[in-house]
Amino acid sequence: MKVFKPSDLTHTLRIIPRVYVAAAILMIRHELTGNVVSITVSCVEVNGYLLAEFEYVFKEGGSYEITVNTVMNELLYRGKAYATDEVDLQNYKLTK
């Protein structure tokens, strides 16, 4: 699961993809509302990881599904994401 900070303007997605590409399509789906946003991102390979920077406004406490496809619509990565500004993620609890 990826964790993003809602207070940041730009985010970096770091994944191990199925293949390395220079450009990809990042799809972010909010799990409660079902809203899907597609973002075209430039990708860079660093130490075996694919890094992609993007701009998106995450909502605090939001759960998301992240999908990364090639421009030819081939799946590179699929996973979950959560948005929080908490620093201590080891002791973080969804309910207080």
BALOBA-1460 file (C-alpha; in Angstrom, 3 decimals):
// residues 96
<rec num="1" residu="m" x="0.000" y="0.000" z="0.000"/>
<rec num="2" residu="k" x="1.253" y="3.432" z="-0.933"/>
<rec num="3" residu="v" x="0.770" y="6.355" z="1.466"/>
<rec num="4" residu="f" x="0.431" y="9.903" z="0.144"/>
<rec num="5" residu="k" x="0.317" y="13.177" z="2.095"/>
<rec num="6" residu="p" x="-2.705" y="15.337" z="1.236"/>
<rec num="7" residu="s" x="-0.767" y="18.482" z="2.179"/>
<rec num="8" residu="d" x="1.809" y="17.940" z="-0.608"/>
<rec num="9" residu="l" x="1.211" y="19.517" z="-4.006"/>
<rec num="10" residu="t" x="3.225" y="16.981" z="-6.005"/>
<rec num="11" residu="h" x="3.589" y="13.290" z="-5.243"/>
<rec num="12" residu="t" x="6.081" y="10.638" z="-6.314"/>
<rec num="13" residu="l" x="4.918" y="7.131" z="-7.094"/>
<rec num="14" residu="r" x="7.680" y="4.539" z="-6.669"/>
<rec num="15" residu="i" x="6.843" y="1.085" z="-8.035"/>
<rec num="16" residu="i" x="8.413" y="-2.060" z="-9.424"/>
<rec num="17" residu="p" x="6.687" y="-2.319" z="-12.826"/>
<rec num="18" residu="r" x="6.276" y="-5.273" z="-15.135"/>
<rec num="19" residu="v" x="8.290" y="-3.414" z="-17.811"/>
<rec num="20" residu="y" x="10.066" y="-0.067" z="-17.813"/>
<rec num="21" residu="v" x="8.617" y="2.737" z="-19.932"/>
<rec num="22" residu="a" x="9.285" y="6.447" z="-20.430"/>
<rec num="23" residu="a" x="5.625" y="7.486" z="-20.191"/>
<rec num="24" residu="a" x="2.590" y="5.936" z="-18.550"/>
<rec num="25" residu="i" x="-1.029" y="6.599" z="-17.674"/>
<rec num="26" residu="l" x="-1.763" y="6.787" z="-13.957"/>
<rec num="27" residu="m" x="-5.368" y="6.122" z="-12.972"/>
<rec num="28" residu="i" x="-6.508" y="7.028" z="-9.453"/>
<rec num="29" residu="r" x="-9.907" y="5.781" z="-8.295"/>
<rec num="30" residu="h" x="-11.398" y="7.011" z="-5.019"/>
<rec num="31" residu="e" x="-12.885" y="3.891" z="-3.430"/>
<rec num="32" residu="l" x="-15.878" y="5.575" z="-1.768"/>
<rec num="33" residu="t" x="-17.052" y="7.840" z="-4.577"/>
<rec num="34" residu="g" x="-15.819" y="5.769" z="-7.524"/>
<rec num="35" residu="n" x="-14.409" y="8.881" z="-9.235"/>
<rec num="36" residu="v" x="-11.559" y="8.028" z="-11.598"/>
<rec num="37" residu="v" x="-8.845" y="10.472" z="-12.684"/>
<rec num="38" residu="s" x="-6.349" y="9.683" z="-15.462"/>
<rec num="39" residu="i" x="-2.979" y="11.437" z="-15.459"/>
<rec num="40" residu="t" x="-0.262" y="11.037" z="-18.086"/>
<rec num="41" residu="v" x="3.112" y="10.885" z="-16.328"/>
<rec num="42" residu="s" x="6.754" y="10.786" z="-17.359"/>
<rec num="43" residu="c" x="8.670" y="7.906" z="-15.815"/>
<rec num="44" residu="v" x="12.290" y="7.446" z="-14.783"/>
<rec num="45" residu="e" x="14.035" y="4.209" z="-13.813"/>
<rec num="46" residu="v" x="16.145" y="4.542" z="-10.632"/>
<rec num="47" residu="n" x="17.768" y="1.521" z="-8.950"/>
<rec num="48" residu="g" x="15.217" y="-0.921" z="-10.354"/>
<rec num="49" residu="y" x="12.212" y="1.237" z="-9.480"/>
<rec num="50" residu="l" x="9.994" y="3.265" z="-11.766"/>
<rec num="51" residu="l" x="9.473" y="6.791" z="-10.445"/>
<rec num="52" residu="a" x="6.635" y="8.997" z="-11.622"/>
<rec num="53" residu="e" x="5.825" y="12.475" z="-10.307"/>
<rec num="54" residu="f" x="2.276" y="13.759" z="-10.534"/>
<rec num="55" residu="e" x="-0.072" y="16.384" z="-9.124"/>
<rec num="56" residu="y" x="-3.284" y="15.294" z="-7.438"/>
<rec num="57" residu="v" x="-5.318" y="16.529" z="-4.470"/>
<rec num="58" residu="f" x="-5.783" y="13.605" z="-2.088"/>
<rec num="59" residu="k" x="-8.380" y="13.841" z="0.687"/>
<rec num="60" residu="e" x="-7.288" y="13.124" z="4.266"/>
<rec num="61" residu="g" x="-8.327" y="9.585" z="5.207"/>
<rec num="62" residu="g" x="-9.205" y="8.665" z="1.621"/>
<rec num="63" residu="s" x="-8.677" y="5.162" z="0.228"/>
<rec num="64" residu="y" x="-7.678" y="4.865" z="-3.409"/>
<rec num="65" residu="e" x="-6.959" y="2.274" z="-6.054"/>
<rec num="66" residu="i" x="-3.894" y="3.059" z="-8.181"/>
<rec num="67" residu="t" x="-3.449" y="1.602" z="-11.664"/>
<rec num="68" residu="v" x="-0.513" y="2.340" z="-13.976"/>
<rec num="69" residu="n" x="-0.817" y="1.417" z="-17.649"/>
<rec num="70" residu="t" x="1.426" y="1.936" z="-20.640"/>
<rec num="71" residu="v" x="0.234" y="4.314" z="-23.341"/>
<rec num="72" residu="m" x="-0.756" y="1.138" z="-25.249"/>
<rec num="73" residu="n" x="-3.052" y="0.238" z="-22.285"/>
<rec num="74" residu="e" x="-0.921" y="-2.646" z="-20.934"/>
<rec num="75" residu="l" x="-0.967" y="-3.059" z="-17.161"/>
<rec num="76" residu="l" x="2.264" y="-2.072" z="-15.360"/>
<rec num="77" residu="y" x="1.086" y="-1.888" z="-11.751"/>
<rec num="78" residu="r" x="-2.055" y="-2.114" z="-9.638"/>
<rec num="79" residu="g" x="-2.289" y="-1.406" z="-5.933"/>
<rec num="80" residu="k" x="-3.952" y="0.443" z="-3.074"/>
<rec num="81" residu="a" x="-3.183" y="3.868" z="-1.625"/>
<rec num="82" residu="y" x="-4.171" y="5.799" z="1.473"/>
<rec num="83" residu="a" x="-3.946" y="9.533" z="2.149"/>
<rec num="84" residu="t" x="-2.840" y="10.839" z="5.539"/>
<rec num="85" residu="d" x="-0.576" y="13.515" z="7.014"/>
<rec num="86" residu="e" x="0.302" y="11.311" z="10.006"/>
<rec num="87" residu="v" x="4.024" y="10.873" z="10.575"/>
<rec num="88" residu="d" x="4.070" y="7.777" z="12.825"/>
<rec num="89" residu="l" x="2.593" y="5.203" z="10.455"/>
<rec num="90" residu="q" x="3.692" y="2.247" z="12.601"/>
<rec num="91" residu="n" x="1.265" y="3.249" z="15.372"/>
<rec num="92" residu="y" x="-1.401" y="4.851" z="13.147"/>
<rec num="93" residu="k" x="-4.982" y="3.713" z="13.743"/>
<rec num="94" residu="l" x="-7.928" y="4.406" z="11.469"/>
<rec num="95" residu="t" x="-10.245" y="4.702" z="14.465"/>
<rec num="96" residu="k" x="-9.351" y="6.704" z="17.549"/>
